[in-house]
Amino acid sequence: MRPGRRLWITGLVLVPLGMLLMTGTWRLGDSAFGGHSVGSDAMRPTYEQGDTVFTKKIGGTEVHRGDAVFYYLPGRYTDTALVFQRVIGVGGDRVSCDGHQVLVNGEPLRETYVAGGDPVGDGKSYDVKVPEGRLFVMGDNRVNSRDSRYFLSDGQSGTIPADAVRERALDGAGAAITMVALLIGGFVLVLIGFGCGLAGYLTMRRAPRTEPTPAAPYAFR
């Protein structure tokens, strides 16, 4: 094998591989994940105003009790804005408040995330049966969150359609860090591949061509 050819072949492999890794990661991130800046203090102290929240794009069937979700509900809120609140009850649940605590299906809801340790806010009592395919949502800052409690008389007990949910907040920045690491890894592969290919090409150009040695004539008797 000519000097430098191995490096050149390595470059031909690494450059497309790195580009494939970067492209695949970018497309996956764009289609499956997202990120938003928190626009109010309705979810504090878990999420402060101005915080960046990394999310996973989901459908209504993937929502679970306790999820912090972004949903789109024109008519109730600003028509172009995503709303960020926490799922308290899902279809079939009974959500109630006795003025002191929130209960789901008769059991006190343990909420370590609420602001000031206050799960009630205004202290109003309510008792809601969540319709199938809908969600009862509240902000973590119960004293400053315009959520399901404020729309109890809308005919749907203040609930929202499950299919209005667009994204679920991810705990920490693990997914974002992984995506960035993959993008950097792909970029590094491209750089290494380009370097190997260039080095191999230059080496092959500088290497003297070896002329084949003529075969010795056969002696016939």
C-alpha positions, 0 to 999 in steps of 0.5 A: 500500500502506498504511503499515506493511503491508510490515512486517506481512507481513514479520512474518507470514513471519519468525515461522513461518519461525523457528519451523519452523527451531527445531522442525526443528532440535530434532527432528533433534537429538533423532532423529539426535544425542545426548550423554553424560557419560563415567562412567569413565576406561576411555577416557582420555586421549582422553575423561576421566571427566566429559567430555561426548561428543557422538554420532551415533545409528547402526546396527550396519551403520554401525560402522567399525574405530577408531570410539569407540562407545556400546553396550548389552549387558545381562548383561555390564555394568550392564543399564541403562548404555551402555558406551563403548569403541573398535572394534578389529576388525569381522566377519572381522578377526583381532585378536591380541596378542603381549604387546607390540602389537595386530595386526589381520589381521597388521598392527600397529595404530597407536594414538596414542590409548592411555593412556601409549602402552601398547596392551597393558595386562596383556600377555596374548596372544590371537588372535581371529577376529571373527565376522561381525556382531560387533565386538572392542572395547577401551578406550583406557586398556588397563590399566583397561578391562574389554573384549573381552579379559576375555570371550575364553572366552564362546563369541564370543571376547569380541566384541559384536553389532554391532547392540548399538551405539547411538551413535558419538562425534563428533570435537569439538563441531562438530555441537552448535555447528551445532545451537545456531547453528540454534536461535539463528538460528530464535529470532532470526528469530522475534524480528525477525518479531514486531518487524516485525509489531508495528511494522507493525500499530501503524503501520497503526493510526496512519496516517490512512485516505485517503478516495478522491477522488470522480471528476469528473462527466463533462460531456455536451454 
